Amino acid sequence: DADVTQTPRNRITKTGKRIMLECSQTKGHDRMYWYRQDPGLGLRLIYYSFDVKDINKGEISDGYSVSRQAQAKFSLSLESAIPNQTALYFCATSAGVPEQFFGPGTRLTVL
Amino acid sequence: ILNVEQSPQSLHVQEGDSTNFTCSFPSSNFYALHWYRWETAKSPEALFVMTLNGDEKKKGRISATLNTKEGYSYLYIKGSQPEDSATYLCAFLATGNQFYFGTGTSLTVIP
C-alpha cells in the first residue's frame, strides 16, 4: 500500500461547485503539505500544517481552505471552484527532516 | 515568495552522453536543497537532500553539488540512459520551513 494516498485521483467539476480533495498518510509524519502544479510553473505551495493544531498559508492560498482532521489526514477544499484552479494537486508529508514524500496527485478540471 | 530557477528548461541528449543542469536559489536563509526525479504520471521522488555548503552527493550515475554561498546546485548524469528520461526538480527549503520549487528540467534521453 502507498504511504501517501490522495482521493479522488481525477475529478471534473463545474464552476461554483464546492470540492474537497483528501490526503491520507501512513508514514506517521507530523508535517503535511498541499501543492498545485501548473505547466511551466512548477510546484507551488497552497497550505501546510506542522501538526493537527497548526495551519499555515503558502504561496497561493487564496480560494482554498484546509482541514487537518488528524495527524494522518489533511484535506484541501475549494469553496467555489473556478476554471483557473484546474491543475494537478499534490499532497506531501515530511517528518521534520528536509525530505518530502509525495502522493500520486489529483488531476482537477473545473469547467 | 522566493525565486528558484532551473536551467535549461528542457534537454534532449543521446544515450551514453553525460549531462548536467543547474538550480539557482537565494543565498540567504538557506536550510536545505532537494533534488527530485519526476516521471510522467508518477509522484516526484527524492534524489538528494543537501544541507551543507560544498556537499556532494552521489547515487549511481547521478551526482549533485551544492554552493550555498553563491546560491546554486548542479545535478550531473553520467552516461545517460533512456530510463533517466524525466523531469528533475529542485526545491529550496528556507529557514521559514517553506519549500520553493523550481520549474524543473525536462530530460529526454534518445536511444
Chai-1 contact restraints between the chains, C-beta under 6 A:
chainA,res_idxA,chainB,res_idxB,connection_type,confidence,min_distance_angstrom,max_distance_angstrom,comment,restraint_id
A,G42,B,F101,contact,1.0,0.0,6.0,A-B,restraint_1
A,G42,B,G102,contact,1.0,0.0,6.0,A-B,restraint_2
A,G42,B,T103,contact,1.0,0.0,6.0,A-B,restraint_3
A,G42,B,G104,contact,1.0,0.0,6.0,A-B,restraint_4
A,L43,B,F101,contact,1.0,0.0,6.0,A-B,restraint_5
A,L45,B,Q98,contact,1.0,0.0,6.0,A-B,restraint_6
A,E59,B,I1,contact,1.0,0.0,6.0,A-B,restraint_7
A,P98,B,A32,contact,1.0,0.0,6.0,A-B,restraint_8
A,P98,B,V49,contact,1.0,0.0,6.0,A-B,restraint_9
A,P98,B,L93,contact,1.0,0.0,6.0,A-B,restraint_10
A,E99,B,A46,contact,1.0,0.0,6.0,A-B,restraint_11
A,E99,B,V49,contact,1.0,0.0,6.0,A-B,restraint_12
A,F102,B,S43,contact,1.0,0.0,6.0,A-B,restraint_13
A,F102,B,P44,contact,1.0,0.0,6.0,A-B,restraint_14
A,P104,B,S43,contact,1.0,0.0,6.0,A-B,restraint_15
